[in-house]
Structure formats: structure tokens, C-alpha cells
């Protein structure tokens, strides 16, 4: 564990052909339409996960924050996938490098609260590979907290009714069971397979979330910890305590670097 993790890096992305600083976001969007290619953008991820990522370039005229907590390793698959997401020149990018995941995620969360412009925080894990239109789809839901889903990297052996054994990778989505006073941890039941559409859930991995500013501010700073059984689950409980729901969009299936299928 790093004794003194690096500070959050706040970067304002700007296009290489800048519009006048006096322009508003809407006017700037109109100005840069001519320098953004109109054709479809297609990329393939090579390796254990191969997906055809095709999207039409779109223009979003308001800024959001893109939060990427990172450790010492950054997958090349992640960078290839990141370039296909609709990140606008006026978006804020928050990164934090730390070998302690709670510290890295808290720095992203705190940096978003301290910023004043972005209306939403899009959290993406540095091993997460969401579909290219994920940002637009999550914003379109207009929900306090909504995210895509992905499977665990670990494989689990399960037996079918006929006695045969198969290997599965469970979704990183959980149902709340109880709170164990003796060990001071929340107990959750893991999902075995994906659901459909939008669903309220008790816990899920924070590798592909869209969080509204009012939710982040209601929760407050430094919400991630390992005190109650896992940093993501503890954060989900903080969301619930603040009066909001955690929603998963089962139609947004993300690849997880190192996973052989999604």
C-alpha cells in the first residue's frame, strides 16, 4: 500500500482546434461540428474479449466529469475502449493513482464535489470496457445513480440439475441480506445471472456509474471504505442512507478486462 498516494489530477480536455473562450457550450458545439468526423467510428478490442464497437459521433453540449481511479497497471484494452466513448472537449477528467482502491475512489469522489461545473460524475474502472454509447444512454435515464454491469473475473463451479458441472462468471450485482453485528459487515447475496432492463438493486460494482451532483454532495466526502464488507457495497449503502436508489441497466453490458466473455 502506498504511504502517500498521488493527488487527484484535474484536467480540462480541450480540442486541438479551440473555439473562442467567450463562446458558451452550445455555441462551441456548433463551432466544432465541422472538425469532428461524421462517419461511424469502429474499433475492435483484441485479446480474450473481442467486441465490435461502432457508434455515430454525437455532440453533448454540457460538461460532465469522467472519473478514472487507477492503480499501477493500465490495460491497453481500456485505452482503446476509452477513445470510443463520447467524451467532449469541455468535460473534466479526474484521475487518481493509488494502490489502495478506497483512497483512489475517494479522491475521485472528493474532486468531483469540489469542482463546480459538471452536473454528473461518470465513474469508469480502469479495467472496465463499456459500450461506446454508454454515457449518452446513462444520461438519458436521468436517474440519481444508474450504471451498466459486468461480470466478475473469477470463475465459479456450479452443478446443473443433471449433475454436470459448469464454470460461470457472476454479475457484480448483489442483493442485501443482513448486517452482522459480530463482524460489523453487511451481508449480500451474489446474483447468478443478468436481469433485464432497469432494476433497483442493493449493491453493484462501481466500474460504470453515472452519479448526479446532488447525490454526491448528499453523501459527502470520503464515502469509500472497507468497513462494511467492500468499498463498492459500503458506497451503495451510503447512497441508500442519503435517500437514493441504485439502479442497474441490464442492457448496458460491459466487458471486464481479463474476462473471457460478457
Secondary structure, 3 states (H helix, E strand, C coil): CCCCCCCCEEEECCCCCCCCCCCCHHHHHHHHHHHCCCCCEEEECCCCCCCEEEECCCCCCCCCEEEEEECCCCCHHHHHHHCCCCCCCCCEEEEEECCCHHHHHHHHHHHHHHCCCCCEEEEECCCEECCCCHHHHHHHHCCCEEEEECECCCCEEEECCCCCEEEECCECEEEEEEEECCCCEEEEEECCCCCCCEEEECEECCCEEEEEHHHHHHHCCCCCCCCCCCHHHHHHHHHHHCCCCEEEEEEEECEECCCCCC
